[in-house]
């Protein structure tokens, strides 16, 4: 299978994703420039973290109108696998591909630190190598990670939560919520389950030397899912 | 004709506004005790060519809906005035 990492002006985790996919996991991986209109026959598209367009206006608001996003939208709607990490997640919500929006962190500051996440759903192409309820450690690095969803859509989105911020034993509590996200949400999937948006950076937790290998399993899950084609 | 659209974007009621809360605290520290709440927002001025005022308003509104405002968390208002050269 082939991964495509989209590069927007201001992406800064693009090479990290590329490195993990191509060097650590030895998967075929290509970069896709934001002005490209083709996804180069990739099977999974990664929208990486960073500050596309310097987060001007709102994080992700300008990137969503990049030429490549039309192809990404089409690909996502036809069931293609898409992972939006951090700024990539923000772009997906701005594009309306995933629900919700992002507000500044509750504390008003940029936060960069490892956090614990509880895997709420392992029946997705991105999490099938995790145990249900498993607690993993993955870093976050964002200023606007406070996930907001209006009351009309809360019930629906509750069913789609994949990762939640938690304590070391998996405790869900506001004291383990780094940014004020609704329901401690760190990651959600689309209704069909083929699109994942998450604020933490799995690519920064893909090797032991970086303090955690938990993030690697997000990408390994995708590869395994692809090989088995068990998802429909 | 040249027009100036003045767009104000604010967070919807109930949407968390840490800047506003921090500014409110700072005003209290300066002993402006009467301040109950501060809300922050964005102000944009858009200069555009248009046939007439209502056409300019229509375009500004479209820009707000498509890009300038995220309707999940924000609402907007605008005024359009002619720019006299």
Interface residues (C-beta under 8 A of the other chain):
Chain A: X57 X58 X61 X62 X65 X93 X94 X100 X101 X103 X104 X105 X106 X107 X108 X146 X148 X149 X150 X180
Chain B: X15 X16 X18 X19 X22 X67 X68 X70 X72 X73
